[in-house]
Amino acid sequence: AAALIAAYWVGQQGGLRDEEGRPTGGLYGTAIATMGMLSTAVYVLAMDTFGPITDNAGGIVEMSNQHEFVREITDRLDAVGNVTKATTKGYSIGAAGLASFLLFRAFLDLANEYSPRPLSAVNLACPEVFVSGLLGAALIFLFSAWAMAAVGKTASEVVTEVREQFTDRPGIMSYSEKPE
């Protein structure tokens, strides 16, 4: 929220004006801030992978019966991974907030081109608008539920496969046999 307000304010101070002399640089400032955040998205995504990698390293160290000091090192790295994960999530939420503001403003500008009267705000007291907003917000939960169901189904298949391998190859637990 602070980034959005600050970017809008700095843009307003830039001196851009429309035909009637009103300042219009706020959206430009917000667009520049959004592009600045999104231009580093690749690096943020790369940092986001640090946590799972170090967590997997800890699991490998534990399963391969390494010395305790090795596990301590991977635990410290895992803690750093958790911090980077939280940081990158915050960054992503900020970039998404700026981008959604610009998309909504672009929608209002486009609606003004086709509307007989100017549209500067969305009236949530109008039942059609309110219900449309609720349905749009519900889509987030629908797609999230589909993603979680897919992950749950895949995890169930992995567990089934592991159980079958433990049954078919009892030497896996004693390290006399290798899993597939």
Contact map, one row per residue, 1 for C-alpha under 8 A:
111110000000000000000000000000000000000000000000000000000000000000000000000000000000000000000100100000000000000000000000000000000000000000000000000000000000000000000000000000000000
111111000000000000000000000000000000000000000000000000000000000000000000000000000000000000000000000000000000000000000000000000000000000000000000000000000000000000000000000000000000
111111100000000000000000000000000000000000000000000000000000000000000000000000000000000000000100010000000000000000000000000000000000000000000000000000000000000000000000000000000000
111111110000000000000000000001000000000000000000000000000000000000000000000000000000000000000000110000000000000000000000000000000000000000000000000000000000000000000000000000000000
111111111000000000000000000000000000000000000000000000000000000000000000000000000000000000000000000000000000000000000000000000000000000000000000000000000000000000000000000000000000
011111111100000000000000000000000000000000000000000000000000000000000000000000000000000000000000000000000000000000000000000000000000000000000000000000000000000000000000000000000000
001111111110000000000000010011001000000000000000000000000000000000000000000000000000000000000000000000000000000000000000000000000000000000000000000000000000000000000000000000000000
000111111111000000000000111111000000000000000000000000000000000000000000000000000000000000000000000000000000000000000000000000000000000000000000000000000000000000000000000000000000
000011111111100000000000010010000000000000000000000000000000000000000000000000000000000000000000000000000000000000000000000000000000000000000000000000000000000000000000000000000000
000001111111110000000000010010000000000000000000000000000000000000000000000000000000000000000000000000000000000000000000000000000000000000000000000000000000000000000000000000000000
000000111111111000000001111111000000000000000000000000000000000000000000000000000000000000000000000000000000000000000000000000000000000000000000000000000000000000000000000000000000
000000011111111100000011110010000000000000000000000000000000000000000000000000000000000000000000000000000000000000000000000000000000000000000000000000000000000000000000000000000000
000000001111111000000000110000000000000000000000000000000000000000000000000000000000000000000000000000000000000000000000000000000000000000000000000000000000000000000000000000000000
000000000111111100000000100000000000000000000000000000000000000000000000000000000000000000000000000000000000000000000000000000000000000000000000000000000000000000000000000000000000
000000000011111110000010100000000000000000000000000000000000000000000000000000000000000000000000000000000000000000000000000000000000000000000000000000000000000000000000000000000000
000000000001011111000011100000000000000000000000000000000000000000000000000000000000000000000000000000000000000000000000000000000000000000000000000000000000000000000000000000000000
000000000000001111111111100000000000000000000000000000000000000000000000000000000000000000000000000000000000000000000000000000000000000000000000000000000000000000000000000000000000
000000000000000111111111000000000000000000000000000000000000000000000000000000000000000000000000000000000000000000000000000000000000000000000000000000000000000000000000000000000000
000000000000000011111100000000000000000000000000000000000000000000000000000000000000000000000000000000000000000000000000000000000000000000000000000000000000000000000000000000000000
000000000000000011111100000000000000000000000000000000000000000000000000000000000000000000000000000000000000000000000000000000000000000000000000000000000000000000000000000000000000
000000000000000011111110000000000000000000000000000000000000000000000000000000000000000000000000000000000000000000000000000000000000000000000000000000000000000000000000000000000000
000000000000000011111111000000000000000000000000000000000000000000000000000000000000000000000000000000000000000000000000000000000000000000000000000000000000000000000000000000000000
000000000001001111001111110000000000000000000000000000000000000000000000000000000000000000000000000000000000000000000000000000000000000000000000000000000000000000000000000000000000
000000000011000111000111111100000000000000000000000000000000000000000000000000000000000000000000000000000000000000000000000000000000000000000000000000000000000000000000000000000000
000000010011111110000011111110000000000000000000000000000000000000000000000000000000000000000000000000000000000000000000000000000000000000000000000000000000000000000000000000000000
000000111111100000000011111111000000000000000000000000000000000000000000000000000000000000000000000000000000000000000000000000000000000000000000000000000000000000000000000000000000
000000010010000000000001111111100000000000000000000000000000000000000000000000000000000000000000000001000000000000000000000000000000000000000000000000000000000000000000000000000000
000000010010000000000001111111110000000000000000000000000000000000000000000000000000000000000000000000000000000000000000000000000000000000000000000000000000000000000000000000000000
000000111111000000000000111111111000000000000000000000000000000000000000000000000000000000000000000000000000000000000000000000000000000000000000000000000000000000000000000000000000
000100110010000000000000011111111100000000000000000000000000000000000000000000000000000000000000010001000000000000000000000000000000000000000000000000000000000000000000000000000000
000000000000000000000000001111111110000000000000000000000000000000000000000000000000000000000000011001000000000000000000000000000000000000000000000000000000000000000000000000000000
000000000000000000000000000111111111000000000000000000000000000000000000000000000000000000000000000000000000000000000000000000000000000000000000000000000000000000000000000000000000
000000100000000000000000000011111111100000000000000000000000000000000000000000000000000000000000010000000000000000000000000000000000000000000000000000000000000000000000000000000000
000000000000000000000000000001111111110000000000000000000000000000000000000000000000000000000010011000000000000000000000000000000000000000000000000000000000000000000000000000000000
000000000000000000000000000000111111111000000000000000000000000000000000000000000000000000000000000000000000000000000000000000000000000000000000000000000000000000000000000000000000
000000000000000000000000000000011111111100000000000000000000000000000000000000000000000000000000000000000000000000000000000000000000000000000000000000000000000000000000000000000000
000000000000000000000000000000001111111110000000000000000000000000000000000000000000000000000010000000000000000000000000000000000000000000000000000000000000000000000000000000000000
000000000000000000000000000000000111111110000000000000000000000000000000000000000000000000000010000000000000000000000000000000000000000000000000000000000000000000000000000000000000
000000000000000000000000000000000011111111000000000000000000000000000000000000000000000000000000000000000000000000000000000000000000000000000000000000000000000000000000000000000000
000000000000000000000000000000000001111111110000000000000000000000000000000000000000000000000000000000000000000000000000000000000000000000000000000000000000000000000000000000000000
000000000000000000000000000000000000111111111000000000000000000000000000000000000000000000010000000000000000000000000000000000000000000000000000000000000000000000000000000000000000
000000000000000000000000000000000000001111111100000000000000000000000000000000000000000000000000000000000000000000000000000000000000000000000000000000000000000000000000000000000000
000000000000000000000000000000000000000111111110000000000000000000000000000000000000000000000000000000000000000000000000000000000000000000000000000000000000000000000000000000000000
000000000000000000000000000000000000000111111111000000000000000000000000000000000000000100100000000000000000000000000000000000000000000000000000000000000000000000000000000000000000
000000000000000000000000000000000000000011111111100000000000000000000000000000000000000100000000000000000000000000000000000000000000000000000000000000000000000000000000000000000000
000000000000000000000000000000000000000001111111110000000000000000000000000000000000000000000000000000000000000000000000000000000000000000000000000000000000000000000000000000000000
000000000000000000000000000000000000000000111111110000000000000000000000000000000001100100000000000000000000000000000000000000000000000000000000000000000000000000000000000000000000
000000000000000000000000000000000000000000011111111000000000000000000000000000000001100100000000000000000000000000000000000000000000000000000000000000000000000000000000000000000000
000000000000000000000000000000000000000000001111111110000000000000000000000000000000100000000000000000000000000000000000000000000000000000000000000000000000000000000000000000000000
000000000000000000000000000000000000000000000111111111000000000000000000000000001001100000000000000000000000000000000000000000000000000000000000000000000000000000000000000000000000
000000000000000000000000000000000000000000000001111111100000000000000000000001011101100000000000000000000000000000000000000000000000000000000000000000000000000000000000000000000000
000000000000000000000000000000000000000000000000111111110000000000000000000000001000000000000000000000000000000000000000000000000000000000000000000000000000000000000000000000000000
000000000000000000000000000000000000000000000000111111111000000000000000000000000000000000000000000000000000000000000000000000000000000000000000000000000000000000000000000000000000
000000000000000000000000000000000000000000000000011111111100000000000000010011001000000000000000000000000000000000000000000000000000000000000000000000000000000000000000000000000000
000000000000000000000000000000000000000000000000001111111110000000000000011001001000000000000000000000000000000000000000000000000000000000000000000000000000000000000000000000000000
000000000000000000000000000000000000000000000000000111111111000000000000000000000000000000000000000000000000000000000000000000000000000000000000000000000000000000000000000000000000
000000000000000000000000000000000000000000000000000011111111100000000000010000000000000000000000000000000000000000000000000000000000000000000000000000000000000000000000000000000000
000000000000000000000000000000000000000000000000000001111111110000000010011001000000000000000000000000000000000000000000000000000000000000000000000000000000000000000000000000000000
000000000000000000000000000000000000000000000000000000111111111000000000000000000000000000000000000000000000000000000000000000000000000000000000000000000000000000000000000000000000
000000000000000000000000000000000000000000000000000000011111111100000000000000000000000000000000000000000000000000000000000000000000000000000000000000000000000000000000000000000000
000000000000000000000000000000000000000000000000000000001111111111000110000000000000000000000000000000000000000000000000000000000000000000000000000000000000000000000000000000000000
000000000000000000000000000000000000000000000000000000000111111111000010000000000000000000000000000000000000000000000000000000000000000000000000000000000000000000000000000000000000
000000000000000000000000000000000000000000000000000000000011111111000000000000000000000000000000000000000000000000000000000000000000000000000000000000000000000000000000000000000000
000000000000000000000000000000000000000000000000000000000001111111000000000000000000000000000000000000000000000000000000000000000000000000000000000000000000000000000000000000000000
000000000000000000000000000000000000000000000000000000000000111111100000000000000000000000000000000000000000000000000000000000000000000000000000000000000000000000000000000000000000
000000000000000000000000000000000000000000000000000000000000111111110110000000000000000000000000000000000000000000000000000000000000000000000000000000000000000000000000000000000000
000000000000000000000000000000000000000000000000000000000000000011111110000000000000000000000000000000000000000000000000000000000000000000000000000000000000000000000000000000000000
000000000000000000000000000000000000000000000000000000000000000001111111000000000000000000000000000000000000000000000000000000000000000000000000000000000000000000000000000000000000
000000000000000000000000000000000000000000000000000000000000000000111111100000000000000000000000000000000000000000000000000000000000000000000000000000000000000000000000000000000000
000000000000000000000000000000000000000000000000000000000000100001111111110000000000000000000000000000000000000000000000000000000000000000000000000000000000000000000000000000000000
000000000000000000000000000000000000000000000000000000000100110001111111111000000000000000000000000000000000000000000000000000000000000000000000000000000000000000000000000000000000
000000000000000000000000000000000000000000000000000000000000000000011111111100000000000000000000000000000000000000000000000000000000000000000000000000000000000000000000000000000000
000000000000000000000000000000000000000000000000000000000000000000001111111110000000000000000000000000000000000000000000000000000000000000000000000000000000000000000000000000000000
000000000000000000000000000000000000000000000000000001101100000000000111111111000000000000000000000000000000000000000000000000000000000000000000000000000000000000000000000000000000
000000000000000000000000000000000000000000000000000000100100000000000011111111100000000000000000000000000000000000000000000000000000000000000000000000000000000000000000000000000000
000000000000000000000000000000000000000000000000000000000000000000000001111111110000000000000000000000000000000000000000000000000000000000000000000000000000000000000000000000000000
000000000000000000000000000000000000000000000000000001000000000000000000111111111000000000000000000000000000000000000000000000000000000000000000000000000000000000000000000000000000
000000000000000000000000000000000000000000000000001001100100000000000000011111111100000000000000000000000000000000000000000000000000000000000000000000000000000000000000000000000000
000000000000000000000000000000000000000000000000000000000000000000000000001111111110000000000000000000000000000000000000000000000000000000000000000000000000000000000000000000000000
000000000000000000000000000000000000000000000000001000000000000000000000000111111111000000000000000000000000000000000000000000000000000000000000000000000000000000000000000000000000
000000000000000000000000000000000000000000000000011101100000000000000000000011111111100000000000000000000000000000000000000000000000000000000000000000000000000000000000000000000000
000000000000000000000000000000000000000000000000001000000000000000000000000001111111110000000000000000000000000000000000000000000000000000000000000000000000000000000000000000000000
000000000000000000000000000000000000000000000000000000000000000000000000000000111111111000000000000000000000000000000000000000000000000000000000000000000000000000000000000000000000
000000000000000000000000000000000000000000000011011000000000000000000000000000011111111100000000000000000000000000000000000000000000000000000000000000000000000000000000000000000000
000000000000000000000000000000000000000000000011111000000000000000000000000000001111111110000000000000000000000000000000000000000000000000000000000000000000000000000000000000000000
000000000000000000000000000000000000000000000000000000000000000000000000000000000111111111000000000000000000000000000000000000000000000000000000000000000000000000000000000000000000
000000000000000000000000000000000000000000000000000000000000000000000000000000000011111111100000000000000000000000000000000000000000000000000000000000000000000000000000000000000000
000000000000000000000000000000000000000000011011000000000000000000000000000000000001111111110000000000000000000000000000000000000000000000000000000000000000000000000000000000000000
000000000000000000000000000000000000000000000000000000000000000000000000000000000000111111111000000000000000000000000000000000000000000000000000000000000000000000000000000000000000
000000000000000000000000000000000000000000000000000000000000000000000000000000000000011111111100000000000000000000000000000000000000000000000000000000000000000000000000000000000000
000000000000000000000000000000000000000000010000000000000000000000000000000000000000001111111110000000000000000000000000000000000000000000000000000000000000000000000000000000000000
000000000000000000000000000000000000000010000000000000000000000000000000000000000000000111111111000000000000000000000000000000000000000000000000000000000000000000000000000000000000
000000000000000000000000000000000000000000000000000000000000000000000000000000000000000011111111100000000000000000000000000000000000000000000000000000000000000000000000000000000000
101000000000000000000000000000000000000000000000000000000000000000000000000000000000000001111111110000000000000000000000000000000000000000000000000000000000000000000000000000000000
000000000000000000000000000000000100110000000000000000000000000000000000000000000000000000111111111000000000000000000000000000000000000000000000000000000000000000000000000000000000
000000000000000000000000000000000000000000000000000000000000000000000000000000000000000000011111111100000000000000000000000000000000000000000000000000000000000000000000000000000000
100100000000000000000000000000000000000000000000000000000000000000000000000000000000000000001111111110000000000000000000000000000000000000000000000000000000000000000000000000000000
001100000000000000000000000001101100000000000000000000000000000000000000000000000000000000000111111111000000000000000000000000000000000000000000000000000000000000000000000000000000
000000000000000000000000000000100100000000000000000000000000000000000000000000000000000000000011111111100000000000000000000000000000000000000000000000000000000000000000000000000000
000000000000000000000000000000000000000000000000000000000000000000000000000000000000000000000001111111110000000000000000000000000000000000000000000000000000000000000000000000000000
000000000000000000000000000000000000000000000000000000000000000000000000000000000000000000000000111111111000000000000000000000000000000000000000000000000000000000000000000000000000
000000000000000000000000001001100000000000000000000000000000000000000000000000000000000000000000011111111100000000000000000000000000000000000000000000000000000000000000000000000000
000000000000000000000000000000000000000000000000000000000000000000000000000000000000000000000000001111111110000000000000000000000000000000000000000000000000000000000000000000000000
000000000000000000000000000000000000000000000000000000000000000000000000000000000000000000000000000111111111000000000000000000000000000000000000000000000000000000000000000000000000
000000000000000000000000000000000000000000000000000000000000000000000000000000000000000000000000000011111111100000000000000000000000000000000000000000000000000000000000000000000000
000000000000000000000000000000000000000000000000000000000000000000000000000000000000000000000000000001111111110000000000000000000000000000000000000000000000000000000000000000000000
000000000000000000000000000000000000000000000000000000000000000000000000000000000000000000000000000000111111111000000000000000000000000000000000000000000000000000000000000000000000
000000000000000000000000000000000000000000000000000000000000000000000000000000000000000000000000000000011111111100000011100000000000000000000000000000000000000000000000000000000000
000000000000000000000000000000000000000000000000000000000000000000000000000000000000000000000000000000001111111110000000000000000000000000000000000000000000000000000000000000000000
000000000000000000000000000000000000000000000000000000000000000000000000000000000000000000000000000000000111111111000000000000000000000000000000000000000000000000000000000000000000
000000000000000000000000000000000000000000000000000000000000000000000000000000000000000000000000000000000011111111100010000000000000000000000000000000000000000000000000000000000000
000000000000000000000000000000000000000000000000000000000000000000000000000000000000000000000000000000000001111111111110000000000000000000000000000000000000000000000000000000000000
000000000000000000000000000000000000000000000000000000000000000000000000000000000000000000000000000000000000111111100000000000000000000000000000000000000000000000000000000000000000
000000000000000000000000000000000000000000000000000000000000000000000000000000000000000000000000000000000000011111110000000000000000000000000000000000000000000000000000000000000000
000000000000000000000000000000000000000000000000000000000000000000000000000000000000000000000000000000000000001111111110000000000000000000000000000000000000000000000000000000000000
000000000000000000000000000000000000000000000000000000000000000000000000000000000000000000000000000000000000000101111100000000000000000000000000000000000000000000000000000000000000
000000000000000000000000000000000000000000000000000000000000000000000000000000000000000000000000000000000000000100111110000000000000000000000000000000000000000000000000000000000000
000000000000000000000000000000000000000000000000000000000000000000000000000000000000000000000000000000000000000100111111000000000000000000000000000000000000000000000000000000000000
000000000000000000000000000000000000000000000000000000000000000000000000000000000000000000000000000000000001001100101111110000000000000000000000000000000000000000000000000000000000
000000000000000000000000000000000000000000000000000000000000000000000000000000000000000000000000000000000001000000000111110000000000000000000000000000000000000000000000000000000000
000000000000000000000000000000000000000000000000000000000000000000000000000000000000000000000000000000000001000000000011111000000000000000000000000000000000000000000000000000000000
000000000000000000000000000000000000000000000000000000000000000000000000000000000000000000000000000000000000000000000011111100001000000000000000000000000000000000000000000000000000
000000000000000000000000000000000000000000000000000000000000000000000000000000000000000000000000000000000000000000000000111111001000000000000000000000000000000000000000000000000000
000000000000000000000000000000000000000000000000000000000000000000000000000000000000000000000000000000000000000000000000011111101100000000000000000000000000000000000000000000000000
000000000000000000000000000000000000000000000000000000000000000000000000000000000000000000000000000000000000000000000000001111101100000000000000000000000000000000000000000000000000
000000000000000000000000000000000000000000000000000000000000000000000000000000000000000000000000000000000000000000000000001111111100000000000000000000000000000000000000000000000000
000000000000000000000000000000000000000000000000000000000000000000000000000000000000000000000000000000000000000000000000000111111110000000000000000000000000000000000000000000000000
000000000000000000000000000000000000000000000000000000000000000000000000000000000000000000000000000000000000000000000000000001111111000000000000000000000000000000000000000000000000
000000000000000000000000000000000000000000000000000000000000000000000000000000000000000000000000000000000000000000000000011111111111100000000000000000000000000000000000000000000000
000000000000000000000000000000000000000000000000000000000000000000000000000000000000000000000000000000000000000000000000000111111111110000000000000000000000000000000000000000000000
000000000000000000000000000000000000000000000000000000000000000000000000000000000000000000000000000000000000000000000000000000111111111000000000000000000000000000000000000000000000
000000000000000000000000000000000000000000000000000000000000000000000000000000000000000000000000000000000000000000000000000000011111111100000000000000000000000000000000000000000000
000000000000000000000000000000000000000000000000000000000000000000000000000000000000000000000000000000000000000000000000000000001111111110000000000000000000000000000000000000000000
000000000000000000000000000000000000000000000000000000000000000000000000000000000000000000000000000000000000000000000000000000000111111111000000000000000000000000000000000000000000
000000000000000000000000000000000000000000000000000000000000000000000000000000000000000000000000000000000000000000000000000000000011111111100000000000000000000000000000000000000000
000000000000000000000000000000000000000000000000000000000000000000000000000000000000000000000000000000000000000000000000000000000001111111110000000000000000000000000000000000000000
000000000000000000000000000000000000000000000000000000000000000000000000000000000000000000000000000000000000000000000000000000000000111111111000000000000000000000000000000000000000
000000000000000000000000000000000000000000000000000000000000000000000000000000000000000000000000000000000000000000000000000000000000011111111100000000000000000000000000000000000000
000000000000000000000000000000000000000000000000000000000000000000000000000000000000000000000000000000000000000000000000000000000000001111111110000000000000000000000000000000000000
000000000000000000000000000000000000000000000000000000000000000000000000000000000000000000000000000000000000000000000000000000000000000111111111000000000000000000000000000000000000
000000000000000000000000000000000000000000000000000000000000000000000000000000000000000000000000000000000000000000000000000000000000000011111111100000000000000000000000000000000000
000000000000000000000000000000000000000000000000000000000000000000000000000000000000000000000000000000000000000000000000000000000000000001111111110000000000000000000000000000000000
000000000000000000000000000000000000000000000000000000000000000000000000000000000000000000000000000000000000000000000000000000000000000000111111111000000000000000000000000000000000
000000000000000000000000000000000000000000000000000000000000000000000000000000000000000000000000000000000000000000000000000000000000000000011111111100000000000000000000000000000000
000000000000000000000000000000000000000000000000000000000000000000000000000000000000000000000000000000000000000000000000000000000000000000001111111110000000000000000000000000000000
000000000000000000000000000000000000000000000000000000000000000000000000000000000000000000000000000000000000000000000000000000000000000000000111111111000000000000000000000000000000
000000000000000000000000000000000000000000000000000000000000000000000000000000000000000000000000000000000000000000000000000000000000000000000011111111100000000000000000000000000000
000000000000000000000000000000000000000000000000000000000000000000000000000000000000000000000000000000000000000000000000000000000000000000000001111111110000000000000000000000000000
000000000000000000000000000000000000000000000000000000000000000000000000000000000000000000000000000000000000000000000000000000000000000000000000111111111000000000000000000000000000
000000000000000000000000000000000000000000000000000000000000000000000000000000000000000000000000000000000000000000000000000000000000000000000000011111111100000000000000000000000000
000000000000000000000000000000000000000000000000000000000000000000000000000000000000000000000000000000000000000000000000000000000000000000000000001111111110000000000000000000000000
000000000000000000000000000000000000000000000000000000000000000000000000000000000000000000000000000000000000000000000000000000000000000000000000000111111111000000000000000000000000
000000000000000000000000000000000000000000000000000000000000000000000000000000000000000000000000000000000000000000000000000000000000000000000000000011111111100000000000000000000000
000000000000000000000000000000000000000000000000000000000000000000000000000000000000000000000000000000000000000000000000000000000000000000000000000001111111110000000000000000000000
000000000000000000000000000000000000000000000000000000000000000000000000000000000000000000000000000000000000000000000000000000000000000000000000000000111111111000000000000000000000
000000000000000000000000000000000000000000000000000000000000000000000000000000000000000000000000000000000000000000000000000000000000000000000000000000011111111100000000000000000000
000000000000000000000000000000000000000000000000000000000000000000000000000000000000000000000000000000000000000000000000000000000000000000000000000000001111111110000000000000000000
000000000000000000000000000000000000000000000000000000000000000000000000000000000000000000000000000000000000000000000000000000000000000000000000000000000111111111000000000000000000
000000000000000000000000000000000000000000000000000000000000000000000000000000000000000000000000000000000000000000000000000000000000000000000000000000000011111111100000000000000000
000000000000000000000000000000000000000000000000000000000000000000000000000000000000000000000000000000000000000000000000000000000000000000000000000000000001111111110000000000000000
000000000000000000000000000000000000000000000000000000000000000000000000000000000000000000000000000000000000000000000000000000000000000000000000000000000000111111111000000000000000
000000000000000000000000000000000000000000000000000000000000000000000000000000000000000000000000000000000000000000000000000000000000000000000000000000000000011111111100000000000000
000000000000000000000000000000000000000000000000000000000000000000000000000000000000000000000000000000000000000000000000000000000000000000000000000000000000001111111110000000000000
000000000000000000000000000000000000000000000000000000000000000000000000000000000000000000000000000000000000000000000000000000000000000000000000000000000000000111111111000000000000
000000000000000000000000000000000000000000000000000000000000000000000000000000000000000000000000000000000000000000000000000000000000000000000000000000000000000011111111110000000011
000000000000000000000000000000000000000000000000000000000000000000000000000000000000000000000000000000000000000000000000000000000000000000000000000000000000000001111111111110000000
000000000000000000000000000000000000000000000000000000000000000000000000000000000000000000000000000000000000000000000000000000000000000000000000000000000000000000111111110000000000
000000000000000000000000000000000000000000000000000000000000000000000000000000000000000000000000000000000000000000000000000000000000000000000000000000000000000000011111110000000000
000000000000000000000000000000000000000000000000000000000000000000000000000000000000000000000000000000000000000000000000000000000000000000000000000000000000000000001111111100001010
000000000000000000000000000000000000000000000000000000000000000000000000000000000000000000000000000000000000000000000000000000000000000000000000000000000000000000001111111111001000
000000000000000000000000000000000000000000000000000000000000000000000000000000000000000000000000000000000000000000000000000000000000000000000000000000000000000000000100111111111100
000000000000000000000000000000000000000000000000000000000000000000000000000000000000000000000000000000000000000000000000000000000000000000000000000000000000000000000100111111111110
000000000000000000000000000000000000000000000000000000000000000000000000000000000000000000000000000000000000000000000000000000000000000000000000000000000000000000000100011111110000
000000000000000000000000000000000000000000000000000000000000000000000000000000000000000000000000000000000000000000000000000000000000000000000000000000000000000000000000011111111000
000000000000000000000000000000000000000000000000000000000000000000000000000000000000000000000000000000000000000000000000000000000000000000000000000000000000000000000000001111111100
000000000000000000000000000000000000000000000000000000000000000000000000000000000000000000000000000000000000000000000000000000000000000000000000000000000000000000000000001111111100
000000000000000000000000000000000000000000000000000000000000000000000000000000000000000000000000000000000000000000000000000000000000000000000000000000000000000000000000111101111110
000000000000000000000000000000000000000000000000000000000000000000000000000000000000000000000000000000000000000000000000000000000000000000000000000000000000000000000000001100111111
000000000000000000000000000000000000000000000000000000000000000000000000000000000000000000000000000000000000000000000000000000000000000000000000000000000000000000001000100100001111
000000000000000000000000000000000000000000000000000000000000000000000000000000000000000000000000000000000000000000000000000000000000000000000000000000000000000000001000000000000111
